[in-house]
Amino acid sequence: MPDQESLCLGIDVGSVSTNLVLIDDHHNIVYKKYLRTQGQPIPVVQEGLASIEKTYPKMKIQAVGTTGSGRQLAGAIVGADVVKNEITAHAVAACCFQPDVQTVIEIGGQDSKIIILREGVVTDFAMNTVCAAGTGSFLDQQAARLGIPIEDFGEIALRSQNTVRIAGRCTVFAESDMIHKQQVGHSMADILAGLCGAMVRNYMNNVGKGKQIRPPVLFQGGVAANLGMRKALEEELNCPVVVPPAFDVMGALGAALIAKEQVEYSNQLTRFRGFGVSERSFQVDTFICSHCANHCEIVNISIEQELVARWGARCGRWNVKEKNSKYPHSDSAS
């Protein structure tokens, strides 16, 4: 049972979901948890930690890493050893699964990204956090409009015998075009396959534009569960697209792997605050620094009125000193 082992924890806090994974010494995922963030990352992270403790009460944490848009906040809450951006985390997880990977396509609920690797090193990347037509929310919206459970979307799309072309540059145009295709009598399977194709074209025209996409290609993120999307990508790229078994938690997996390596390399004990964090009270407040023309917004994180982390300054004026804080090492990438 893994509850007797020392495991590494990875936490990926995104705008839609928060994922937690535990890995053993052989990089195997022994536990994973998916939670809806719902705009409340602190209580959601606490809920995830409480769930882990309940499942494995005797388990020890060897290292902790955080990633995602809420990585700094999560890192401050749990006492992370490493705080890394999503690009690095997804790239590390992809290389662990397939060392010769050259392209990573990641599509989540609210954003999407492409990572270009050569010999295990990230050489280029791009992200889309603006247009919904290139993210999972696009498929969710269209599935809801058509009355189709999103879980069945991909399977139905694979039945298509005559895929229709649907405009995918914008969600508004896509919806209008989809309605038109319905009115002229196209089948549900053909329309769903057309929506997959539209989303892939949007992704390639925005995120993948100008990128040297070479196989092996890994498809990660929640949308990778959609078999219709995988087929549409393979047709567009004219090469196989591999979906890793842990496609939905690759960010958290990467964070755990990076944290494990960091702690082992530094030969130091983890900074993890313990599972008691799930029951502690956190306070978050902000203020605008008027020291210069930048007017940076400074974020303070306190545990039961004790300041433990602060960020937001372009200079080091407001940094919390290491000797007074357990705030983890962080990166500057967005």
N, C-alpha and C positions, 0 to 999 in steps of 0.2 A: 504493500500500500504506500502511495506517495506521501501520506501524511507523516511518515517517519523520516523523510528525506529533507535535504536542504534544496529548495527549488528557487528559481528565478521568476520574478513577476514583471510582466509588461502591461502597461496601461495606455490605451489609445483613446483620447478624449476628442471627439469630433462634434460638429454642430448637431448631427442627427443621432448618432449612437456613441456609446462608450463601451470599449471592448477590453476585457482583462484576460490574460493567459498566464499559465504557469508552465514552465519547461523544466525538464530534468537535466542531468549532466550530459545526456546524449542528444540534447536539443529536441526531444520529443515533447509535444504538447500533452500534458496530463490533465489539464483543466482549462476550460474557456467559458467566458460569460459575456453575453450580449445584453446591453441595457440601453434604453432610450434616454438620451441626454435631457431632452425636453427643457432646455434652457437653464438647467440646474445642475451643473457639473459637480459641485461639492457634495450634495447629498447622494448623487448617483455613484460617485466614486466611493463614498462611505458605504453605500448599499452593497457595492461589489466586494469590498473588503470584508464586510460582515458575512457575505455569502461564502467567501473562501474559508474564513475561520470556522464557520459552521460545518462546512464539508470536510475540511482537514484540520481539526483542532490541534493536532500535535505537530503540524508541519512548520518548518523553519524557513524563513526567507533569506536567501543568500545575497540577492541583489535585486534592485528595482530600477526600471527604466520607464520613462513616460514620453509620449509623442502625441501628435495631433494638434489641432488648433488650440486646445486647452492644456497643452503640455506643461507650461510654466505653472499654472494653477495646480494641476494634479501633482506636479513634482514637489511643490511647496507643501501640499497637504500630506502626502505619504512619506516625504523624506527620501526622494529619489536619488540614486547614485548617478544617474545620467538623464539628461533632458535633451532629446534630439528631434529635429524636424522630420516631417513625414517622408520626404524624399529619401533621406538616409535610412530611416527605419524600413521602408518598403524595399529599398535596394538590398539591404543586408539580409532581410528575410528571403527575398527572391534568390540571392546567391547561395543561401544555405540550402534551399530546396533544389536549385539547379545551378551549379557553379558556372556553367558556360552561358547563362542567360545574357542576351544582348539588348532586349527591349522589354520593359515592364509597362503594361497598360493597366491603370487603376481607375476604376469608375465607382464612385460612391453615391450616396443619396443626394448630396448637395455640391459636390465638386468632383473633378476628375484630373488626372495627371498622366504624364508619360515620362518615363525614365530611360535614358539611353546609357547602356553600360558597355564597356570594352575591357575584356580581361578582368572582370570583377570591379572595375572602377567606374563611377558615374562620370560621364563626359558631357552630358547635356540633359536638360529636363524642361518641362513646361507644365503649368497648372492652369485650370479653368475654374474660377470661383464665382463667375459672373452670370454666364448664360445657363439657364436651367435645361435647355434643349440638349446639352451634352452630359447630363447627369441622370442618376436613377430616378429623381423626382419626375422627370419627363415621362418615363414609362409608367410610373405610379399614377400620374394624372390621366394618362390615356387609358390605362387599364380600368380606372374608376369610371371614366366616361363611358367605356364600352361594357361595364358591368362584369368584367373578367377579374377573378382573383389574381393578384400579381404573381402568386406561386405557380399558377398554371400558364402564365404568359408565354414562356419560352417553349414549353411542350406543344402548345397550340400552334405557335409560329412555325415549328418544324414540319407541320403537316401541309404547309403551303405548297401548291402546285404551280401557282402563277403569281409570284410576288409583285405587288404593285409599288410604284415609286411614289413616295410621299415627301413633300417638302419638309426639310428638317432644319432650315436655318434659324427658325424661331418657333417657339411653342404655339404662338397664336396662328401662324401660317400652317403649322403641322395639324392643328386641330381642325381648321377650316378644310384643309385638303383631305383629312381623314373622313370628315363628314360627307364630303363630296363623293369619295370612293364608296362609302356605304350606300349612298343614294343611287349610285349607278349599278349596284348589285354585286360588288366584290365580296368574297367570302371573308369570314372573320380571320381565318388562318392567314390569308393573303394580306390582309390589312395589318395584322400584328407583325408579320414578317417585314412588311414595308416600313413599319415604325422602327423596327430594329435597324433596318438599312439606313433610315433617315438619321437615327441617332449616331450610327457609325460614321456617316458622312460628316455630320456636324463635328464629331470628335476629331476626325482627320483634318478637317478644314480649319479648325481652331487650335486644338491642343497639339495635334500631330503634324501641323503644317511645317514643312522644311526640315523635318527630322529624318535621319537615316535609320529607318526601321528595318532591322535585320533579325532573322530567327537565331536562336530560339526566342519565341515571344511568350511571355507569361501574362495572363489576364487575372487581375486581382480586384478586390473590392466586392461589395454586396451584389453588384450587377452581374458579376461573373457567374452567379447561380442561374442566370437566364440563358438557357441553351440556344435560344434564337439569337441572342447577341453574340454568342461565341461563333455560331455559324456565319453570321453577317460579317464579323471581323475576319474570319478565315477567307471568305469570298473577296473582301476588299483588299486584304494583304496578300492573298494568293500563297498562303503558307499555313502550316498548322499553328493553332493557338492552344497553349497548355494552361489549364486551370489547376493550380495547386490545391491539395486537399484542405489546406487552411486558408483558402482564398479570402474568407471574410474577416480574418483576424491577423493578416500579414503585418499590419502596422504595429500592433501590440507584440507580435512575435519578434519583429525586428528590434523593438525597444528592449525586450527581455534579453535577446542575444547580445546586444551592445552592452547592456548593464552587466551581464555575466562576464564578458571579456574585460570590461573596465575594472571590476572588483578583483578579478583574478590577477590582472596585470599589475595593479597597484598594491596587491596583497594587503588590502585594508578591509575592515569590517564594514558591512552595509550601513547606510544612513537611515534605513527604514525605521519609521517611528513606531511600528508595531500595529497590530490589528485594533488596538484600543482607539486608534484614530477615528474609527467608525462611530464612536460615541462622544467624541470631543466637539466643542463648539468653536466654529471658525467665524472670523469677521473679515470682511473685505471693504475697504474704503479707498477713495482716490482723492487727489488734489492736483491742481495745476501749479507747476513750478514757474515762478516769475523771475528767476535769476537771469535769464537771457531771452532773446527773441524767439527761441524755439517753443517756449511755453509747453513743455512736455507734460503729459498726463501721467502721474506717478500712482502706481497701484500698491497698496499695502495689504499684506496678508498676516493676520494675527490668529493665534490659537489661545483662546480664553484670555484675551487682552494682551498677550505677549507677542510682539512683532517678530515674525520668523522669516519673512521674505518681502522683497520690494523690487519692482522693476518699472520700466517705462522711460527712464532718463537716457538721453543720448550720451551724456557724460557720466562720470562715476560719482557725482555729487551725492546721490541718495542711496548708493549701494549699501546693503546690509553687510556688515563685516563678517567674514567667515568665522572668526572666533566667537561671535555672538549669535551665530545662526547655524541651523542645519540645512540651509537652503542649498540645493544641489548645483553641481556644475551645469551650465546651460550653454546653448549655442545662440548665435545671433541670426541664424537663417529664419526666414518666415515660412 
